[in-house]
């Protein structure tokens, strides 16, 4: 006897709007401001609608042809709408559970990148990125509540001849979650 089941139908619609403005009023520098709106509508998840609102500010500066420094700061606020506790409980989870990709969230993130080019045959890149996410929302008791993360990187690119590039990168990442 053949046993059949019907596949559940899901719809996903995603719209993203992004805009940036750059200003070069400072000597050897560019300041940028940006806004990103990421809107997701979907069926079959705890929140049917999720919207991320991101504001970004950055500065690129170079002292001369040998050194470039970039700094970026972003803050994101995610807000969910159309919550269904039943969709969580149907899967066998407790009603207070929220999944990290669909719970209300505030993110602060910063990045700094230093590029040093002592000559036309090599480039050294150093970077640091760090951020914190805090997950919240009415009834949110279980799941990922917050996290802090850091990344340090150092890379070296060497260009011995035209058409040949040798490079290496070392990165260290740390992720800590549910901190008190």
Secondary structure, 3 states (H helix, E strand, C coil): CCCCCCCCCCCEEEEEEEEEEEECCCCCEEEEEEEEEEEEEECCCCEEEEEEEEEEEEEEEEEECCEEEEEEEEEEEEEEEEECHHHHHHCCCCCCECCHHHCEEEEEEEEEEEEEEEECCEEEEEEEEEEEEEEECCCCCECCCEEEEEEEEEEEEEEEECCEEEEEEEEEEEEEECCC
